[in-house]
Amino acid sequence: MTEILLIRTGQTEQELLNWLIYSPQEQEIIASGELSDASHLSELTEKAQSREVVVLLPCDQVQLKTVALPTKWNRKLEQALPYMLEEDIACDVDDLFIAVGESTMVGEQHGIRVAMMDREWFERWLALFTEYSLSVYKILPDALLLPPADEGTVTAIELNNQWLFKQDHWRIGAVERSWLSGYLTATGNPDIKHFSPATQFPESVNLLPQTGDYDLPLALFAKQLEHVKFNLRQGMYQLKKKSTLWWGYWKSAAIVAGVALVSTIAIKAIELNQLNTQLEIAKTQVVERYQTAFPGTKVRPQLVKSQIMGELKKIQGSSDAGFLDLTTNLVDVFSQVSEFTPETLRYDNRRNELRIRARAKDFQTFGKVKALLEKQGLTVDQGSLNNDGDFVVGEIKLRGTV
């Protein structure tokens, strides 16, 4: 799985930014840090290579709302959505960017979840990411990535001197420490499942410390990414050139695969060439041995098997049937001892004896051939052996039943 680079912005470009690199496969933090302001985003450009970049916006800059609908969500309602929200907002609807989430039910009525933010503010951040060559894959309000809350509870974590809260799937908030008491009273004083040490809460609040899951806020958010399908990067702000982003993620793997493929093809080509060479050598040896065994005959390499069968049938039909038996045994030996090459064959029909003058790489090869033939029940006499350069030349006599 692709590593993730999370960047949490501030409300303004001059505020602190947090970043973290997380490996979903290893479930561990690779690196983390802070940037004093947005002008230092260039420090993350190299880190973003071959990683999915996810941007988290301060949730107090993104308003989440569930809008009741007269009917099931459809394209016509999507076009009318801005006008349906006009009475609930204090600014011109054209100044807002409205992102559409999942459809839902509001009691017995259909509804749609939406996220709203200042369009100009959102576009300024997008322009900054583009300026620093950060291809942002996904954008979310930060508190939306808190673990889900049970009924009657909220989940919370502290980040940059603020407490982030998530009350249900689509209700989030960011609260300064000094406002905690008022915020909790307004939300009905729910139980607090907190993922950071909590020392600033009123004593009346029931705290449920999740000490086993205490972690860096961005690490906790990274673990929840797979469970949140919503993305503010939609509509006219949807990431362009997805193929380029995909190539960035998989470029290294593609190069390695390409090199491996080329290497495999080259190796197979070499092996094929070697096999073809061995085949040609084998054909030449077959022709030479056939001409030695049946002098004066014309050899057709593509028909040599049929020619050999024909010659053997002739022998079977004559009084030389003993020759066939002896050569059959000899052929079995040839298949087992590749370094043994017959040069001449002479058959004595009266004595049923086959004399073989052969060449081998050493004296031991002749001994090996003699032993193999004797195992087949033949009488074998080995004549004198002589060195002939790099080879040993000698004679073997095979005798069958007269």
N, C-alpha and C positions, 0 to 999 in steps of 0.2 A: 504494500500500500504506500501511496505517496506521502512524504512528510508534509507537515502543515506549518506555515508561518502565520501566526496570529499577530495582528497589530491592533491595539486599542487606542483610538484617538482621544484627544481632549475636546472640550467644547469649542475651543479656539485653536488656531494654528500655533499660538505662543505657549500653550500648555503642554505638560508632560505627556509623552506617549509611552506605552508599555508594549513590549514585543516578546514573543516566545516561539521557539521551534519545537514541535512535538511529533513524535513517531507513533502513529496509531498501531502499527504492527508490533513494535516493542513495548508500547504503552509507557514511554518514558520521555522525559524532557531532554532535548538535545542541547539547547542553549536558551538563555533568556536575558533580558536587559531593559533599559529605559533610554529614551531619547528626550533631551531637554525641551525640544520643540520640533515642529514639522520641518524646519529647514535642514534637519539632520536625517531625513528619510533616505538620503543617498547611502547611508551606512547599511541599509537593508536591501539595496538593489542586488548585490551579489548573493546575499543569503536567500533571496527569493527565487533564484534560478533552480529550475526542476522541482519546485515545491508549490503546493497550492497555497495561495495567499488569501487569508480570510481577515476581513476588517471588522472590528467591533466598534460601534458608535456608542457614546454615552447614552444610556436609556432615557435620561431626562431631556434629550433632544429629539426623541422619537415617541410619538403618542400612539399607543395601541388602542383600538376601539373595535367593538363588535356591533355591526349595523344590522338592525332588523329589516327584513325584506318582505315585500308583498307576495312574492312567489319564489320559487327555486331560482338560484343564481344562474344568470345567463348573460349573453353578450349585450343585450339591450340594457340590462340593469348595470352592467359595467360602464356603459356610456353615460348613464344617468347618475352614477355614484357620486361625483363631485357635488351635484346639486342637492343630493339627499343629505350631504354633510354640512351644507352652508349654515344651517341654524345652530350647529354645534361647535362652530369655530369662530374665533374672534378676528380672523384676518381674511383677506381675499382668497378664495379657493384656488385661484390661478397661481398664487404664491406658494402653494403646497405641492409636494410630490406625494401621491397616494399610492402605496403598494398594496396589492391584494394578496391576502393569505388564503386559508382554507375556508370552505363553506361550513356552516354549523347550524345548530338549532338554538333559538332563543325561546325557551319554553316550548310552545306548540308552533312557533313561527320560524320560518327559514331565516338564516342570517349569514353574514360574511364577515370575516376578520380582516381588518385593514390596519396599516401602519402609516402615519402621516408625519412629515417633517418639512422644514423650510427648504424649498427647492434650491434656492441660491446657495445656502450653506452646504447642502449635499453635493451640488455640482462643484463647489470649490474644492472639496476633499477629493472628488473623482479626478479633477484636473491635477491636483498635487500628486496623486498616485501615478497618473500617466506621465507627468513630468519626470518622475524618478524611476520610470520603467518598471513599475510594480503592476503586474497584470492581476487585478483583484478578482478572485474566483467567486467570492461570496461576501455579502455585507449583512450584518445583523446588529440589533441593539444588544448590548452586552448582557443585561440581566435575563434575557430570554434563554440564555444558555445555562442558567442555574438548574440544578436537578429539580424535577417536578415536586410539588408540595402535596401533602395529603390534605384531606378536608379538615378545616379548622387550624391549619398550620401555614406558615410561609417558610421558604428557604432563603437564606441570606449569606452574604459574604462581604468582607470589607475590601475596598480597593481605592487607593489614593485618598484616604481620609473620608470616604463616603461608604455608606452601607447600601448594597444593592439587594433588592427583594423581588421574589417571585411568589405571587399568591395563588395563581392557578395558571393554566396553559397560556392565557393571554392577558395577564395582569401583572405588570412589573413596575418597579419604582427605584429611584435613587434618593437617598436621604442623608443630609449632613448630620454629624453626630449630635449637634445641639437640637435637632428637630425630631429625634427618635421618639420621644415620649408622645408628642402630638401626632406623629404619623401612626404610631401603633394604636393610639386611642381611636383615631379616625377609621382604622381598619378593623376595629372590634377586639383589640388586644389578643391576636392569635398566638399560638405557640410558635416559637422561633427555632427552626432547625438550622443552626449556623455552622458554616464550614471555615470560619476564622475564630480566633479567640474573641470572646465578647465580654467587655468590661464596662461598656458605657450604657448598657440598657437599664431601664428602670427596674427596681426590685420586684415590682408586681408582675413582671413578664415571666412566663414559663419558658426557660431556655433549654433547648435540647441539643447539646454540643455533639457534633459529628466528628469527634476527635480522630477516629480512624481514617477519615477522609480529608483532614486538613491538608491543604495544598496551596500552591500559588493560584490566585484567581484565574489566570489565563490557562493554566493546566487543567483546572476543573472545567472551564468552558470548553477546552479542546476535547475532553472526554465525552461531552454532551453533543458535539457537533453532528454525529451520525443520527441522533434522535430528532433533530430540528431540520425540517425540510424547507422552511421558509427562507426567502432570499430577497433582500431589498434591491438586488441587482436584477431588475426586470423591466419590461416595456422598453422605452427608449434608452434606458440605462443598462440594458443587458450587455454582458461582456461580448465584444466583437472578436472576430478572428479566433474562434474556438480551436480551429485546427492548429494555429500557431501555439496556443497554450498547451494543447495536447502534445505537440512536438517537443515543447520545452520539458514537459514531465517525463517523456519517454525517450528523449534523444539519446541518452547514454545507453539505455537498454537496446535501442534500435541499432546503434553503431556496433555494440558487442555482438548482437545477433547477426548483423551483416558480415562482420569479420569471420564469425564462426561458419556461416554458410559458404563464404568464398573459400575458406580453408578446407572445408569438407569436400567441396566440389573438386578442388585442386588435388586433394589426397586420393579421391576416387578416380580421377583422371589418370594419376600416376599408377594406381593399382591396376586399372584397366589396361594401360599400356604394357605393364609388366606381364599381365595374364596373356595378352595377345602375343607378346614376345615368346613366352613359354609355350604357347600353343603352336607357334611356327616352328620352334625347335623340336617339339614332340612330333609334328608332322614329318619333319625332315628325317628324324630318327626312324620313324615307322617305314618310310620309303626306303631308307638305306638297308634296314633289316630285311625288308621284303625282297629287295634285289639280291641280298646276300643269300637268303634262303631259296629263292627261285630265280637264279641267274638267267639272263636272256629274255625276261618278260618285261613288258611295258607297264609302268605303274601309273595309275590314275589316282591321285591323292584323295579325291572326293569319293572314289569307289573302292579304296584299298580294302575295306572290311569285307566287301562282297568278293573281291579277288582272292583274299586269304581263305574265305570259306569255300570258294570254288576249288582252289588248289588242294585244300584238305579233303574235300569230297573225292577228288581224284585219287588221293592217296588211300582213302578208306576203301575205295572200290578196287584197289590193286592189292598185290601181295605185300605192299609196304605199310600195312596197317600198324605195324609195330612202331614205325617212325612217328605216326600221329600220337600214339600213347606217350612216347618219350618227349616229344616237343610240347605236348600239353602240360606235362609236369614242369618242363623248362620255362614255359610262359608264366606259370605261377610264381616261379622264383624271380623272373625278371620284374614282376610287379612289386616284389618285396625288397629287392636289392637294386637300387637305381644306379649304383656305381659299377655295375657289371655289364660289359658290352660285348656280345659275340661278334667275332670277325668272320669266321667261316664255320660251316656245319658240314660234316661228312657222315653219311649213314651207311653202315655195312648191313645189308639185308640178311645175309647168311648168318651172321653172328648176333643180329638184332642189337647193334651197338651204334651209338651216336657219339661222334667225336666233335667236341666244340673247342675251337681256338678262340680265346676271348681276351679282353683287356679290362683291367680293373685298376682302381686307384692305389691298392696296396695288397700285400700277401694275405692279410686277414680277410679281405673280401672273398678271395677264392675259398678260404676255409669256411666262411659263412655259407657260400653257395653249396659247397659239398655237404655240409651238415643239413641244410634244408632239403636237398635231394634225397639224402639217405632217410630222412624222416618220412618220405613218401614211398619208401620200400624199394628204392632203386639201388643197384650196385654201382658205386661211383669210384673211379680211379682217377687220381689227380696226377698229372704229369709234372715235368719240371717247370718251374716258374723263373722268369728272367725280368730284370729291370730294363725298361725301355723309356729312358728319359723320366718323365713325371709319372709314368704308369708301370704296371706290372703285367707282363704278357705270359700266358700259359695255356695248358690244354687240360680238359676234363673229359673223361670217357663215361658215358652212361650206358648201362647194359640192362636190358629187360629180359623177359623170359623168351628163350629160343623156341 
